[in-house]
Amino acid sequence: MTTTPKPGWAQTDLAGTVSRETGVPVEFDTDVNGAVLGEQRWGAARGLDTFVYVTVGTGIGGGGMAAGRLLHGLVHPEMGHMLLPRDPEADPYEGHCPFHGDCLEGLASGPAIEKRWGRPASELPPDHPAWTLEAEYLALAAVNLTLVLSPQRIILGGGVMAQAQLFPEIRRRVKERLSGYVRSAAILHEIDAYVVPPALAGRAGVLGALALAELAPGGRRDFVSQ
Amino acid sequence: MTTTPKPGWAQTDLAGTVSRETGVPVEFDTDVNGAVLGEQRWGAARGLDTFVYVTVGTGIGGGGMAAGRLLHGLVHPEMGHMLLPRDPEADPYEGHCPFHGDCLEGLASGPAIEKRWGRPASELPPDHPAWTLEAEYLALAAVNLTLVLSPQRIILGGGVMAQAQLFPEIRRRVKERLSGYVRSAAILHEIDAYVVPPALAGRAGVLGALALAELAPGGRRDFVSQ
């Protein structure tokens, strides 16, 4: 572990300690990458090698795979902080991200919804205008993810996505915004299978850790039953 | 080849024909991916496994690698059509992309600059306000690429980038917009090596094709001298 806002954990050799104490190989990755691995192995991304997983809750995080490998690169993706068009007339709320103001997380996370409308997101009825705006921002994010990564699927999870009415709205807007530019049947004709909820829900963390364990040096692909 | 706006080329079996006539293995990819391969093998991305290459000219195109593999996914990336924040007071020009209006290409390609200012980009002096605006849009795009892909480097090429004064402006804005959120020395301390021009310039196409040929089934890594 390097830097972290969690008190007492900075510079902790977590993987080394666990490995020494238990005598088993240890791999270490972000929680989102765990969910990415779990969804690919047992969930909504089975059979795919390029996809993204975005979790929309207290914050917005994202991870994914390209050509079968986890996205890492320089550090790791921070898709939740993507910059998007915002029309101040339609949405005067300036966003709450302490780093970027009106980035995706600043506009569309659970706390952003609560601050904009003065009530917790979970208390807003399904026909509240909050959800139209939320679908718009998540659609813009999905459009940019499509254009940058060309994923075979976009998985949207997290507490906010428990509002299932968001999915058809997001799908419709993704298609509309792309305007036929990405000429793939997945978008033009099968958008319902392109923007989807996760399949593992609350089990993604544990199952993702199992999938990660298989990738560890000395890890075995056969230690969990299919 | 599948669909293409070029008359007479749709559904042409180009790779098959060349392969049959010449008797050598053939690989087929986009011109941007050729440049990506060339820059990684001999140019500005040597030693990197995750980076992007964006070309800013008549249109804006982009490609890249993640964990050493070309980005393909569903079809291929169309980074040039990314959606970005636009402040209509600072820039009332509505963009010229026939598909998305004010996407990156609609706002920042060569023709967009010409339409906005009434003169070809190449005729605008280096201190023209056009370049401040151009740097802003390209910085926003670089920020989103950083957040989505976490590349180790962003290469900006194409005719518009011949305006070398753009680079320091883009770098400054990328750093400012990220606000220290991506805690990597590459961005915090070495931004000059993070956003860079290509090294191969006009030779990227041919050298990229050579790099691609090495990857073809039966291709050889030693047929071009290092």
Interface residues (C-beta under 8 A of the other chain):
Chain A: T3 T50 G62 A66 A67 G68 R69 L70 L71 H72 G73 L74 V75 H76 P77 E78 M79 G80 H81 M82 L83 L84 P85 R86 F99 H100 D102 L140 V143 N144 L145 T146 L147 V148 L149 S150 P151 Q152 R177 L178 S179 G180 Y181 V182 R183 S184 A186 I187
Chain B: T3 T50 G62 A66 A67 G68 R69 L70 L71 H72 G73 L74 V75 H76 P77 E78 M79 G80 H81 M82 L83 L84 P85 R86 F99 H100 D102 L140 V143 N144 L145 T146 L147 V148 L149 S150 P151 Q152 R177 L178 S179 G180 Y181 V182 R183 S184 A186 I187
